[in-house]
Amino acid sequence: KSCTITMPSPGHLIALNPTGGVDVIIKGNRCFPFDSKNKKFPVVESPDLISSAHVDLIRVCKFDASGKLFVTGGDDKSVKVWDVDTWKCLGTRTIGKKISGVAFIDGNVIWSDRNGTVFQAPLDKLDNTGKDVKDLTDVSVLLGHCSWVTTMETVGTNFILTGERDEKIRVSHYPDTYDIVSYCLGHKSFVSALTVIPSTNWMLSGSEGNIVVWNFMTGEKIQEIVIENSLIRSITYLPTLSSVAVISEGDSNITLFSVETGDKTIKLTQSGSIPLPSPPVTSAVQVQQGSDSLWVLTLDDHLRHFVSQEGSWVEDLAILNPEVEDKEERKEEFGVLSFKHYAKYLTEKKPRQEGDEPNKKRRKRLGGKATAATKPQ
């Protein structure tokens, strides 16, 4: 039976603690810790969550494997690492571009930005005491793309996977990121979602109009699923059910696919859907007592919880934010890259590809160099 309770705004991102500790809802520039197991909202009142908050929208967030550290990155071009026990901000680093991906790996925090660069900083040197947040002496560059990095994932402490605006996915060794394992080529639009099936070489990626299954070690495309007129926003793996839950922009259903894997084979088959009263923004899976459940944030400002019962999904909790007066606010594009921005990018990119870019614009893009564009013969 569904019940409704209230909390300080469900927000647009959700992160579940991998060890079952305190979880987090992201709303705008703020973090709201909550206890998903006991359905308690909120559970922490830390002054640091206000005084050290981002000053612009948080785009990405992630727990470390221990569940004791939490990292956020946003449009204020800053990365912040938080102590989950106290919710004190342990350190902030501010870089030149908006943040598009965050992760922890081997005692370091790493992040990607809209300049196409992936950075790294050691966790034991993050303390900002007596230090400018723009002091980057302890920050190193791991790798770079010639385009925006739109999504990033790590595999253990061995690999970094980066999807970009120019349709490619790069798989790099860590820490020797100059050693490129593979490129996964086949999307026709920017890469909007990435997930890896644990303990395998299988990677799922989403873009405009399709989901692709890869062997990320070889770059081989295994399967492509076409979803017309849709942008894939998130792909969530459900380990107990061996399924994935897919959210597409503007679709009021979560599409479910069963995952069949062998030693050298994998196949996705559409197995159903979860209908919602409003389009979902994002989702996260929770494994409790040997079963999967889904937390889903929707555009009508609800946080919904679904449990799997006898082959069907049942909503057992709806958390409503009654304080939102302007519902248009929830239509904001929370993804790192949107259709609108991508269309503008393609319009600007085409003249450069064809050699027709005006010389004035070319000089500006190249930092004032007066190199003339040359049309291909």
PAGUKOL-625603 format. One record per residue (C-alpha): residue number from 1; residue in one letter; x, y, z. Coordinates in steps of 0.2 Angstrom, whole numbers, plus 2048, in hexadecimal, padded with zeros to 3 digits. Layout:
BEGIN
    n  res    x    y    z
  NUM    A    X    Y    Z
...
This chain:
BEGIN
    n  res    x    y    z
    1    K  800  800  800
    2    S  807  811  7FB
    3    C  809  81F  808
    4    T  80E  831  806
    5    I  81A  83B  811
    6    T  823  84B  80F
    7    M  835  851  80E
    8    P  83F  860  809
    9    S  83D  85E  7F6
   10    P  841  84D  7ED
   11    G  84C  856  7E1
   12    H  855  84F  7D1
   13    L  862  843  7D6
   14    I  862  834  7E2
   15    A  871  82B  7E9
   16    L  86F  81B  7F3
   17    N  87D  816  7FF
   18    P  886  806  7F9
   19    T  888  800  80B
   20    G  876  804  811
   21    G  87A  814  81A
   22    V  873  825  818
   23    D  86D  829  806
   24    V  86C  83A  7FD
   25    I  85F  844  7F3
   26    I  866  852  7E9
   27    K  85B  861  7E6
   28    G  862  870  7DD
   29    N  872  874  7E5
   30    R  86F  86B  7F6
   31    C  871  859  7FD
   32    F  863  852  808
   33    P  869  842  811
   34    F  85B  835  814
   35    D  858  824  81B
   36    S  851  819  80D
   37    K  850  809  817
   38    N  845  811  825
   39    K  83D  81E  81A
   40    K  843  82D  824
   41    F  845  83E  81D
   42    P  850  847  820
   43    V  85C  83F  82D
   44    V  86A  84B  82E
   45    E  86A  85E  832
   46    S  87C  863  82E
   47    P  880  876  82D
   48    D  88E  872  820
   49    L  881  86C  814
   50    I  87B  87E  813
   51    S  88B  888  816
   52    S  895  87D  80A
   53    A  888  87A  7FD
   54    H  88B  87C  7EB
   55    V  885  88D  7E4
   56    D  87D  885  7D4
   57    L  875  875  7CE
   58    I  87D  865  7D3
   59    R  87E  85A  7C4
   60    V  886  84A  7CA
   61    C  88A  841  7DB
   62    K  890  830  7E1
   63    F  895  827  7F1
   64    D  8A6  81E  7F3
   65    A  8A6  80B  7F5
   66    S  8A6  80C  808
   67    G  897  818  809
   68    K  8A1  824  814
   69    L  8A5  831  807
   70    F  899  83A  7FA
   71    V  89E  845  7EC
   72    T  894  852  7E2
   73    G  898  85C  7D3
   74    G  88E  86A  7CB
   75    D  88C  879  7C0
   76    D  896  884  7CC
   77    K  8A5  87B  7C5
   78    S  8A8  874  7D6
   79    V  8AB  862  7DD
   80    K  8A7  85F  7EF
   81    V  8AB  850  7FA
   82    W  8A0  84D  80A
   83    D  8A3  842  819
   84    V  893  838  81A
   85    D  893  836  82D
   86    T  894  849  831
   87    W  88F  850  820
   88    K  89E  85C  822
   89    C  8A6  861  811
   90    L  8B7  85A  811
   91    G  8BD  864  802
   92    T  8B8  86E  7F2
   93    R  8C1  870  7E2
   94    T  8BB  87C  7D5
   95    I  8C1  87A  7C3
   96    G  8BD  884  7B3
   97    K  8AE  87B  7AC
   98    K  89E  873  7B2
   99    I  89F  862  7B9
  100    S  898  853  7B0
  101    G  89D  844  7B9
  102    V  8A5  83F  7CA
  103    A  8AC  82F  7D2
  104    F  8B8  828  7DF
  105    I  8C6  81C  7DA
  106    D  8D5  816  7E4
  107    G  8D6  823  7F1
  108    N  8D2  832  7E5
  109    V  8C3  83B  7DF
  110    I  8C1  83E  7CD
  111    W  8B6  849  7C3
  112    S  8B2  84D  7B0
  113    D  8AD  85E  7A9
  114    R  8A5  866  79A
  115    N  8B6  86A  793
  116    G  8B9  857  790
  117    T  8C6  855  79E
  118    V  8C7  848  7AC
  119    F  8D0  84E  7BC
  120    Q  8D6  845  7CC
  121    A  8DA  84B  7DE
  122    P  8DF  841  7ED
  123    L  8D3  840  7FB
  124    D  8E0  843  808
  125    K  8E4  854  801
  126    L  8D2  85B  7FF
  127    D  8D2  865  80F
  128    N  8CF  877  80A
  129    T  8D5  87F  81B
  130    G  8DF  88E  816
  131    K  8DE  88A  804
  132    D  8D5  891  7F5
  133    V  8C9  885  7ED
  134    K  8D0  88A  7DC
  135    D  8E2  884  7E2
  136    L  8E4  875  7D7
  137    T  8F6  871  7DB
  138    D  8F0  860  7E1
  139    V  8E5  85D  7D2
  140    S  8EB  853  7C3
  141    V  8E4  850  7B2
  142    L  8E0  83D  7AE
  143    L  8D9  83E  79C
  144    G  8D1  84A  78F
  145    H  8C4  849  782
  146    C  8C2  855  773
  147    S  8B0  857  778
  148    W  8A5  858  788
  149    V  8A6  849  793
  150    T  893  846  796
  151    T  894  837  7A2
  152    M  8A1  82D  7AB
  153    E  8A2  81D  7B4
  154    T  8B0  813  7BC
  155    V  8B3  800  7BD
  156    G  8BC  7FB  7CD
  157    T  8CC  804  7CE
  158    N  8D1  7FE  7BD
  159    F  8C7  808  7B0
  160    I  8BF  819  7AC
  161    L  8B1  819  7A0
  162    T  8AD  82A  798
  163    G  89F  82E  78C
  164    E  89F  83E  782
  165    R  895  84B  778
  166    D  89C  844  767
  167    E  894  833  769
  168    K  8A4  829  76F
  169    I  8A8  820  77F
  170    R  8BA  81E  784
  171    V  8C0  810  790
  172    S  8D0  815  799
  173    H  8DC  80B  7A4
  174    Y  8DE  813  7B6
  175    P  8EA  81A  7BB
  176    D  8F3  819  7AB
  177    T  8E5  822  7A1
  178    Y  8F0  825  792
  179    D  8ED  812  78F
  180    I  8DC  812  786
  181    V  8D4  801  787
  182    S  8C7  804  77A
  183    Y  8BB  810  771
  184    C  8A9  80B  770
  185    L  8A2  813  760
  186    G  890  811  75A
  187    H  885  81F  762
  188    K  87E  82C  756
  189    S  87C  839  764
  190    F  884  83E  774
  191    V  886  831  781
  192    S  879  834  78F
  193    A  87B  825  79B
  194    L  887  818  79F
  195    T  886  808  7AB
  196    V  891  7F9  7AD
  197    I  88B  7E8  7B2
  198    P  895  7E3  7C2
  199    S  8A3  7D6  7C0
  200    T  8A1  7D6  7AD
  201    N  8A8  7DF  79E
  202    W  896  7E4  798
  203    M  892  7F6  797
  204    L  881  7FE  793
  205    S  880  80F  78C
  206    G  872  81B  787
  207    S  870  829  77A
  208    E  863  831  770
  209    G  858  823  769
  210    N  862  813  76F
  211    I  86A  809  77C
  212    V  87A  7FF  777
  213    V  882  7F0  780
  214    W  895  7EF  77F
  215    N  8A4  7E5  784
  216    F  8AD  7F4  78A
  217    M  8BE  7EB  78A
  218    T  8BD  7E8  777
  219    G  8B2  7F6  772
  220    E  8A6  7E9  769
  221    K  894  7EE  767
  222    I  88A  7DF  76D
  223    Q  878  7E5  76B
  224    E  86E  7F5  767
  225    I  85D  7F8  76D
  226    V  854  807  763
  227    I  848  812  76D
  228    E  841  81E  761
  229    N  83F  831  765
  230    S  847  82F  776
  231    L  856  834  780
  232    I  85C  828  78D
  233    R  85F  830  79D
  234    S  864  822  7A9
  235    I  867  80F  7A9
  236    T  866  807  7BA
  237    Y  86C  7F5  7BC
  238    L  861  7EA  7C7
  239    P  86D  7DC  7CD
  240    T  861  7D0  7D6
  241    L  854  7D0  7C7
  242    S  862  7D1  7BA
  243    S  859  7DF  7B2
  244    V  85C  7F1  7AD
  245    A  850  800  7B0
  246    V  851  80D  7A2
  247    I  84A  81F  7A4
  248    S  847  829  794
  249    E  845  83C  794
  250    G  832  840  793
  251    D  82C  82E  795
  252    S  820  82B  7A3
  253    N  826  819  7A4
  254    I  836  810  7AA
  255    T  83A  803  79D
  256    L  840  7F2  7A4
  257    F  84C  7E6  79B
  258    S  851  7D5  7A0
  259    V  864  7D1  79F
  260    E  86A  7C0  79A
  261    T  87D  7BD  79B
  262    G  889  7AF  798
  263    D  89B  7AE  798
  264    K  89D  7B7  787
  265    T  88B  7BC  784
  266    I  87E  7C9  789
  267    K  86D  7CD  783
  268    L  860  7DA  789
  269    T  84D  7D7  786
  270    Q  83F  7E3  78B
  271    S  836  7DB  799
  272    G  829  7E8  79E
  273    S  827  7FA  7A5
  274    I  823  803  7B5
  275    P  815  811  7B1
  276    L  817  821  7BA
  277    P  80B  830  7BC
  278    S  819  83C  7B7
  279    P  829  83A  7AD
  280    P  838  833  7B8
  281    V  848  83E  7BA
  282    T  853  830  7C1
  283    S  853  820  7CA
  284    A  85E  815  7D6
  285    V  85E  803  7DB
  286    Q  85E  7FC  7ED
  287    V  861  7EA  7F1
  288    Q  859  7E5  802
  289    Q  857  7D3  808
  290    G  85B  7CB  7F7
  291    S  84F  7D6  7ED
  292    D  850  7E6  7E2
  293    S  846  7F6  7E5
  294    L  846  806  7DB
  295    W  846  818  7E1
  296    V  840  824  7D4
  297    L  83F  837  7D3
  298    T  831  83E  7C8
  299    L  82E  84F  7C0
  300    D  81E  851  7CB
  301    D  82A  853  7DA
  302    H  828  842  7E1
  303    L  834  835  7E7
  304    R  82D  824  7E4
  305    H  832  813  7EA
  306    F  82D  803  7E1
  307    V  830  7F1  7E7
  308    S  82F  7E1  7DC
  309    Q  822  7D5  7E1
  310    E  81E  7C5  7D7
  311    G  824  7CC  7C7
  312    S  81C  7DD  7C8
  313    W  821  7EE  7CF
  314    V  817  7F5  7DD
  315    E  819  807  7E4
  316    D  819  807  7F7
  317    L  81E  819  7FA
  318    A  81C  82A  7F3
  319    I  825  839  7FA
  320    L  81D  849  7F5
  321    N  824  85B  7F6
  322    P  815  866  7F9
  323    E  81F  876  7F9
  324    V  823  877  7E6
  325    E  817  885  7DF
  326    D  81F  887  7CE
  327    K  81D  876  7C6
  328    E  826  87C  7B6
  329    E  836  87C  7C1
  330    R  836  869  7C0
  331    K  838  86A  7AD
  332    E  84A  870  7AF
  333    E  856  865  7A5
  334    F  861  85C  7B2
  335    G  86B  852  7A6
  336    V  87D  857  7A2
  337    L  878  85A  790
  338    S  867  85D  789
  339    F  85F  85B  778
  340    K  85F  86E  776
  341    H  872  871  77A
  342    Y  876  862  76F
  343    A  86D  869  760
  344    K  875  879  762
  345    Y  886  870  763
  346    L  882  867  753
  347    T  87E  877  74A
  348    E  88E  87F  74F
  349    K  898  86F  74B
  350    K  892  86C  739
  351    P  89B  87B  731
  352    R  8AB  876  739
  353    Q  8AA  864  732
  354    E  8A6  86B  721
  355    G  8B3  878  721
  356    D  8A6  886  720
  357    E  8A9  88E  731
  358    P  8AB  8A1  72F
  359    N  8BD  8A7  732
  360    K  8B8  8B3  740
  361    K  8B0  8A5  74A
  362    R  8BE  899  746
  363    R  8CB  8A6  74C
  364    K  8C1  8A8  75C
  365    R  8C0  895  75F
  366    L  8D2  893  75C
  367    G  8D7  8A1  768
  368    G  8DA  8AE  75C
  369    K  8E5  8A4  74F
  370    A  8E1  8AA  73D
  371    T  8E1  898  736
  372    A  8D5  897  728
  373    A  8C9  889  726
  374    T  8CD  87D  718
  375    K  8BF  874  70F
  376    P  8C1  861  70D
  377    Q  8C5  85D  6FB
